[in-house]
Amino acid sequence: MHPFLNRRSFLGHTATGLGGIALAHLLGREQASAATPIRPNIQPANPNAPRLPHFEARAKRVLMIFCSGAVSQVDTFDYKPELIKRHGQPMPGAEGLVTFQGQQGNLTKSPWEFRPKGQSGKMVSDLVPHLGALADEMCFIHSLTGKTNTHGPGENFMATGFTLDGFPSMGAWATYALGSENDELPAYVAVPDPRGAPQSAGNFWGPGFLPAAFQGTDFNASQPLRNLSRPSAFSPATDRATREFLASLNRHHLEKFPGDSELAARISSYELAARMQLSVPEVADLSSEPEHILKMYGADAAGNPVQDLKAAYARNCILARRLVEKGVRFVQVFNGAYQTGGEGVSNWDGHKALEEQYVKHGIVMDQPTAALLTDLKQRGLLADTLVVWCTEFGRMPTFQKGASGRDHNPSGFTAWLAGAGVKKGFSYGATDEFGYKAVENVATVYDFHATILDVLGLNHEQLSFYHNGIERRLTDVHGKVIREMLL
């Protein structure tokens, strides 16, 4: 017998060896699990049936407020004392810097004062006083970075994780994974700005290569769904009887082709459209909202074009709250729209006259958005709803040479989250002393998406769809969950 091996040591080594084998098996299974795609089991006849998340979710739904045109971080939520101190001086190391629209001038402080808000003491610009008052509810990320300095691709990137058209939006991924809690309304609703669509248009809420059932349905408080209303020549009773007869025909037709999933899906979409004839006008009718709610949102504002626009956006925010109440899984509200020609600029693209433009945009966006957050909290909806405020990229701390506005800047910008699963009164990451580049806890839009999916109980590395020989996912082959922002 080997001098170092007796019966007792042999049995002991065997026992620990078996334990090692078991541990290796568990670790291997865990590693395989992390790489194994998870594709939800979609019922063709009911594609939006509720489905379980991958793990326990912190939020049931997402409400995203997207500000089109690239909101300037240094004029809203990213306070930079050094920018104020060096106002009018060249940015060190950036002399002659050329960005999207040309050469940059000197450092330029914000036209608005920053003041401490709430118990957290968060410094927020006077441009958004109502949102500033809610700083203790928000979880800020100041170190986001993008991949492009062009609006359309930038909006695509924030919406889909890709700069090109044709990829599924975040809302489409969420409803593909989780379905809906309401079978009378779409699982995913996009509420366009009263002025029109963002620059990326329907691609922002499109399904890409996912089944069409998961695309967003776009309507707002001023424009109900197109082609939804009952023709005036038909009475409600006739319309109802027609739909019931059509449903009977569809059932009999489906019985002849029991395995035809495409037919079942098509019938399901027609049936949802029929139910929406009643549900959408009901949820979009704000006449039942009390006067104090309309006033809180600013929906009673009127008297000039800016106040009228504020009132229209406020009604969209009320619509968003009503959709959340009804259990819609993913709601997007847009502030600012792409517009060519006409008077001035209709989004946050403040190149030439930032102060003049932002004063108007701040009036339109601030009060209604803050009221939406407050209203959700008062109704207990913030406990299981994740609110996301974001834009496609940021702005330069300099003014453009020969202009009074800021150029595009994807190197460091701000977004915030509020509600279910995220810390309150918390800031993550930072840009440099002027607000130009992210330098602390630098984060990508992929990380941002991964974090939102995690709050919904979804593993961004596993949620996938097989398309053209590739396992596709929202975060492509990138992204990590920003755990520091989560509860």
C-alpha positions in Angstrom: 0.0 0.0 0.0 1.2 3.5 -0.8 2.7 5.0 2.4 0.5 8.1 2.2 -2.7 6.2 1.4 -4.5 4.0 3.9 -8.1 2.9 4.0 -9.3 5.8 6.1 -7.6 8.5 3.9 -8.8 6.7 0.8 -12.4 6.9 2.0 -11.9 10.5 3.1 -10.5 11.6 -0.3 -13.4 9.7 -2.0 -16.0 11.7 0.0 -14.4 15.1 -0.7 -13.8 14.1 -4.3 -17.5 13.3 -4.8 -18.3 16.7 -3.2 -16.0 18.4 -5.6 -17.7 16.6 -8.6 -21.1 17.7 -7.3 -19.8 21.3 -6.9 -18.4 21.3 -10.4 -21.7 20.0 -11.8 -23.6 22.7 -10.0 -21.3 25.4 -11.2 -21.4 24.1 -14.7 -25.1 24.0 -14.7 -25.2 27.5 -13.4 -22.9 28.7 -16.1 -24.9 26.9 -18.8 -28.1 28.4 -17.4 -26.6 31.9 -17.7 -26.0 31.3 -21.4 -29.1 29.3 -22.2 -31.7 31.3 -24.1 -35.1 31.7 -22.6 -37.9 32.0 -25.1 -41.4 32.5 -23.7 -44.1 30.0 -24.6 -46.4 32.1 -26.8 -50.0 31.0 -27.2 -50.9 31.8 -30.8 -54.6 32.3 -29.9 -53.6 34.6 -27.0 -50.1 36.0 -27.5 -50.5 38.6 -24.7 -51.5 36.1 -22.0 -49.6 36.9 -18.8 -46.3 35.0 -18.4 -44.0 34.5 -15.4 -40.8 36.4 -15.2 -37.4 34.6 -15.0 -37.1 35.5 -11.3 -39.0 37.5 -8.8 -39.8 40.9 -10.3 -39.6 44.2 -8.4 -42.0 45.9 -10.9 -45.0 44.7 -12.9 -44.8 47.4 -15.5 -42.8 50.2 -17.0 -43.8 53.8 -17.7 -41.2 55.6 -19.8 -41.1 59.3 -20.5 -38.9 60.0 -23.4 -37.8 63.6 -24.2 -37.0 63.8 -27.9 -34.2 66.0 -29.1 -31.5 65.3 -26.5 -32.1 67.2 -23.2 -29.0 69.1 -21.9 -27.8 67.4 -18.7 -25.9 70.6 -17.6 -29.1 72.6 -17.7 -31.4 70.2 -15.8 -30.0 67.6 -13.4 -26.1 67.5 -13.7 -24.8 70.4 -11.5 -21.3 71.5 -12.3 -19.8 74.3 -10.1 -16.6 74.4 -12.2 -18.6 75.1 -15.3 -20.1 78.1 -13.5 -16.7 79.2 -12.3 -15.0 78.9 -15.7 -17.9 80.4 -17.7 -16.6 82.0 -20.9 -13.3 80.3 -20.8 -12.0 77.6 -23.3 -12.5 74.1 -22.1 -9.1 72.8 -21.1 -7.7 70.3 -23.6 -10.5 70.9 -26.1 -9.3 74.0 -27.9 -10.6 73.8 -31.5 -12.9 70.9 -30.7 -15.2 70.0 -33.6 -18.4 68.1 -32.8 -21.6 67.2 -34.6 -22.4 70.7 -36.0 -18.9 72.2 -36.0 -16.3 73.9 -33.9 -17.0 74.6 -30.2 -16.8 77.9 -28.5 -16.2 78.5 -24.8 -17.6 76.9 -21.7 -21.0 78.3 -21.0 -22.9 77.9 -17.7 -26.5 77.2 -17.5 -28.9 80.2 -17.8 -30.8 78.6 -14.8 -29.7 78.5 -11.2 -29.3 75.1 -9.5 -30.7 74.7 -6.0 -30.6 71.9 -3.4 -33.9 69.9 -3.3 -35.4 67.6 -0.7 -33.7 65.8 2.1 -31.1 64.4 -0.3 -30.0 68.0 -1.2 -29.9 67.1 -4.9 -28.9 70.1 -7.0 -31.6 70.6 -9.7 -32.0 73.4 -12.2 -34.8 76.0 -11.9 -35.7 75.0 -15.4 -37.6 72.0 -13.9 -38.8 73.2 -10.4 -41.7 70.7 -10.1 -39.5 67.7 -10.9 -36.8 69.1 -8.6 -39.3 69.0 -5.8 -39.5 65.3 -6.3 -35.7 64.7 -6.3 -36.0 62.4 -3.2 -38.1 60.0 -5.3 -35.6 59.7 -8.1 -32.6 57.5 -8.8 -30.3 59.4 -11.1 -27.7 58.0 -13.4 -25.3 60.7 -14.6 -22.8 58.6 -16.5 -24.7 57.3 -19.5 -22.9 57.0 -22.8 -24.2 56.5 -26.3 -22.9 55.2 -29.7 -24.0 58.0 -32.0 -24.4 61.8 -32.0 -27.3 61.8 -34.6 -30.9 62.0 -33.4 -32.6 59.2 -35.4 -29.9 56.6 -34.7 -29.7 57.9 -31.1 -33.4 57.4 -30.5 -33.2 53.9 -32.1 -30.3 53.1 -29.7 -32.3 54.2 -26.6 -35.4 52.4 -27.9 -33.9 49.1 -29.2 -30.2 48.8 -28.3 -29.2 49.3 -32.0 -28.7 52.4 -34.1 -30.2 50.8 -37.2 -33.9 50.4 -37.9 -35.6 47.1 -37.8 -34.8 45.9 -34.2 -37.4 45.3 -31.5 -38.1 48.1 -29.0 -37.7 47.7 -25.3 -41.5 47.6 -24.8 -41.8 44.9 -27.5 -39.2 42.7 -25.6 -41.0 43.3 -22.3 -44.4 42.2 -23.7 -42.9 39.3 -25.6 -41.5 38.1 -22.3 -44.3 38.9 -19.9 -47.6 39.4 -21.9 -50.2 41.7 -20.4 -52.4 41.9 -17.3 -55.3 43.3 -19.4 -57.0 41.6 -22.3 -59.1 44.6 -23.3 -56.2 46.9 -24.1 -52.9 46.5 -25.9 -50.0 45.2 -23.8 -47.8 48.1 -25.0 -49.0 51.6 -25.7 -47.0 54.5 -27.1 -48.4 58.0 -26.5 -46.9 60.4 -29.0 -46.3 64.1 -28.3 -49.2 66.3 -29.3 -46.8 67.8 -32.0 -46.2 64.4 -33.6 -43.8 61.4 -33.6 -40.1 61.3 -32.6 -37.5 61.3 -35.3 -37.2 57.5 -35.3 -41.1 57.4 -35.6 -42.7 54.0 -35.3 -39.4 52.3 -35.0 -39.4 53.5 -31.4 -42.3 51.2 -30.5 -41.9 48.7 -33.3 -41.6 44.9 -32.9 -38.7 44.5 -35.3 -38.3 40.8 -36.0 -40.5 39.8 -33.0 -44.1 38.7 -33.8 -46.2 41.7 -34.7 -48.5 41.1 -31.7 -45.8 42.8 -29.6 -45.6 46.1 -31.3 -46.7 49.2 -29.5 -50.1 50.7 -30.3 -49.8 54.5 -30.7 -52.5 56.9 -29.7 -52.8 59.9 -27.4 -55.5 61.9 -25.6 -56.1 64.1 -28.5 -56.0 61.5 -31.3 -57.8 58.2 -30.6 -56.9 55.1 -32.5 -57.4 55.5 -36.2 -60.2 53.5 -37.9 -61.5 52.4 -34.5 -64.8 54.2 -34.3 -68.1 52.5 -35.2 -69.5 53.9 -38.5 -72.5 56.2 -37.8 -74.7 54.2 -40.1 -74.5 51.2 -37.7 -76.3 51.1 -34.3 -74.4 49.7 -31.3 -76.7 46.7 -31.3 -75.9 46.0 -35.0 -72.2 46.4 -34.4 -72.3 44.0 -31.4 -74.3 41.4 -33.3 -71.9 41.7 -36.3 -68.9 41.1 -34.1 -70.5 38.1 -32.4 -71.4 36.6 -35.7 -67.8 37.1 -37.0 -66.4 35.5 -33.8 -68.7 32.5 -34.4 -67.4 32.2 -38.0 -63.8 32.5 -36.9 -64.3 29.7 -34.3 -65.7 27.3 -36.9 -63.0 28.2 -39.3 -60.3 27.6 -36.7 -61.7 24.2 -35.9 -61.0 23.1 -39.5 -57.3 24.0 -39.0 -56.5 23.2 -35.4 -52.7 23.4 -35.8 -52.6 26.7 -37.7 -50.9 29.1 -35.3 -50.8 32.0 -37.7 -54.6 31.7 -38.3 -55.1 31.6 -34.5 -52.9 34.7 -34.0 -54.7 36.6 -36.8 -58.1 35.9 -35.2 -56.8 36.9 -31.8 -55.6 40.3 -33.2 -59.0 40.9 -34.8 -60.8 40.1 -31.6 -58.5 42.4 -29.6 -59.2 45.2 -32.1 -62.9 44.6 -31.6 -62.6 44.8 -27.8 -60.6 48.0 -28.2 -63.5 49.7 -29.8 -65.0 49.9 -26.3 -61.9 49.9 -24.1 -59.8 52.6 -25.8 -62.4 55.3 -26.0 -63.2 54.6 -22.3 -59.6 54.9 -21.1 -58.9 57.9 -23.4 -62.0 59.8 -22.2 -60.7 62.2 -19.5 -64.1 63.8 -18.8 -64.5 61.9 -15.6 -61.2 63.3 -14.2 -61.9 65.7 -11.3 -61.0 69.3 -11.7 -58.2 69.2 -9.1 -56.4 66.4 -11.0 -56.6 68.4 -14.3 -55.2 71.4 -12.4 -52.4 69.4 -10.8 -51.2 68.2 -14.2 -51.7 71.6 -15.9 -54.3 70.1 -18.2 -56.4 73.2 -17.6 -53.7 75.6 -19.0 -54.7 77.7 -21.9 -54.2 81.1 -23.4 -51.2 80.9 -25.6 -49.5 78.3 -27.8 -47.1 77.1 -25.1 -49.8 76.8 -22.5 -52.0 75.0 -25.0 -49.2 72.5 -25.7 -48.6 72.0 -22.0 -52.3 71.2 -21.5 -52.2 68.7 -24.4 -49.0 67.0 -23.0 -50.7 67.0 -19.5 -53.7 65.1 -20.9 -51.3 62.6 -22.4 -49.7 62.1 -18.9 -53.2 61.6 -17.4 -53.9 59.0 -20.2 -50.6 57.3 -19.2 -51.7 57.0 -15.6 -55.0 55.6 -16.6 -53.3 53.0 -18.8 -51.0 52.0 -15.9 -54.1 51.6 -13.7 -55.6 49.3 -16.3 -52.6 47.0 -16.2 -50.9 47.9 -19.5 -47.5 46.4 -19.3 -45.4 49.0 -21.0 -46.4 52.7 -21.6 -44.3 55.2 -23.4 -45.0 59.0 -23.2 -43.2 61.2 -25.6 -42.3 64.9 -25.0 -41.0 66.7 -28.1 -41.4 65.7 -31.7 -39.4 65.7 -34.9 -40.6 68.5 -37.2 -39.3 69.9 -40.4 -40.2 73.5 -41.4 -42.8 75.4 -39.5 -42.2 77.7 -36.5 -39.1 77.1 -34.4 -38.1 73.8 -33.0 -40.5 71.3 -31.5 -38.2 69.3 -29.4 -35.2 69.7 -27.1 -32.6 70.2 -29.9 -31.2 73.4 -28.6 -28.5 74.3 -31.1 -29.0 78.0 -31.8 -31.1 79.6 -29.1 -31.1 77.2 -26.2 -32.4 79.5 -23.5 -35.3 80.7 -25.7 -36.3 77.2 -26.7 -35.7 75.5 -23.3 -37.9 78.0 -21.4 -40.9 76.7 -23.5 -39.9 73.1 -23.3 -39.5 73.3 -19.6 -43.0 74.8 -19.1 -44.5 72.0 -21.2 -42.7 69.1 -19.7 -42.0 69.9 -16.0 -45.4 70.2 -14.2 -47.3 67.4 -16.1 -44.4 64.9 -15.7 -44.0 65.7 -12.0 -47.8 65.4 -11.5 -47.7 62.0 -13.2 -45.1 60.8 -10.7 -47.0 62.3 -7.7 -50.3 60.9 -8.9 -48.9 57.4 -9.3 -47.5 57.5 -5.8 -50.7 58.8 -4.3 -52.7 56.0 -5.9 -50.2 53.3 -4.8 -49.2 52.5 -8.3 -45.6 53.6 -7.9 -45.0 50.6 -5.6 -45.1 48.2 -8.6 -44.4 50.5 -11.5 -40.9 51.5 -12.7 -40.9 55.1 -14.1 -38.1 55.9 -16.6 -37.1 59.4 -17.8 -34.6 59.5 -20.6 -33.4 61.1 -23.8 -31.2 60.0 -26.7 -28.0 61.7 -25.6 -26.8 64.8 -23.9 -25.4 68.2 -24.8 -22.0 69.9 -24.7 -21.0 72.2 -21.8 -19.8 74.7 -24.5 -21.8 76.8 -26.8 -21.3 76.2 -30.5 -19.0 78.8 -32.1 -21.2 81.6 -33.5 -24.4 80.3 -31.8 -26.2 80.4 -28.4 -26.8 76.7 -28.0 -25.2 73.4 -27.3 -24.2 70.7 -29.7 -24.9 66.9 -29.4 -22.9 64.9 -26.8 -23.2 61.2 -26.4 -20.1 61.0 -24.1 -22.0 61.7 -20.9 -25.7 62.3 -20.1 -28.4 61.9 -17.5 -31.5 59.8 -17.0 -33.5 58.9 -13.9 -35.6 56.1 -12.6 -38.3 56.1 -9.9 -40.7 53.7 -8.3 -40.5 50.0 -7.9 -37.1 48.4 -7.2 -34.9 51.5 -7.3 -33.2 53.6 -4.6 -34.7 57.0 -3.8 -32.7 60.2 -3.7 -29.7 58.4 -5.1 -27.2 59.4 -7.8 -25.0 56.9 -9.7 -22.0 57.8 -11.8 -20.6 61.2 -12.8 -19.3 63.3 -15.7 -16.1 65.3 -15.5 -16.0 68.7 -13.8 -17.7 70.4 -16.8 -20.3 67.7 -17.7 -18.6 66.7 -20.9 -17.6 63.1 -20.5 -18.7 60.3 -18.1 -15.7 59.5 -15.8 -17.1 57.7 -12.8 -19.0 54.4 -13.0 -19.3 54.9 -16.8 -22.5 53.2 -18.0 -23.8 52.3 -21.4 -27.3 52.2 -22.8 -26.9 48.4 -22.7 -26.4 48.6 -19.0 -29.5 50.9 -18.7 -31.6 48.4 -20.6 -30.2 45.4 -18.6 -31.2 47.2 -15.4 -34.7 47.9 -16.5 -35.2 44.3 -17.6 -33.8 43.1 -14.2 -36.4 45.2 -12.3 -39.1 43.4 -14.4 -37.6 40.0 -13.3 -36.0 39.3 -16.7 -32.4 38.2 -17.4 -31.1 40.3 -20.2 -28.6 37.6 -21.2 -31.2 34.9 -21.5 -34.3 36.7 -23.0 -33.8 36.1 -26.7 -35.3 35.5 -30.0 -33.7 33.4 -32.8 -33.6 35.4 -36.0 -31.6 34.8 -39.2 -29.3 32.3 -37.5 -28.5 34.6 -34.5 -29.8 34.6 -30.9 -30.9 38.2 -30.7 -31.5 40.1 -27.4 -32.2 43.7 -26.4 -28.6 44.2 -25.1 -27.0 42.4 -28.0 -23.8 40.8 -26.6 -23.2 43.6 -24.0 -24.6 45.0 -20.8 -24.5 44.5 -17.1 -27.2 45.2 -14.5 -26.3 48.3 -12.4 -26.9 46.7 -9.0 -25.9 49.8 -7.1 -29.1 51.6 -8.3 -31.4 48.8 -7.1 -33.0 48.0 -3.8 
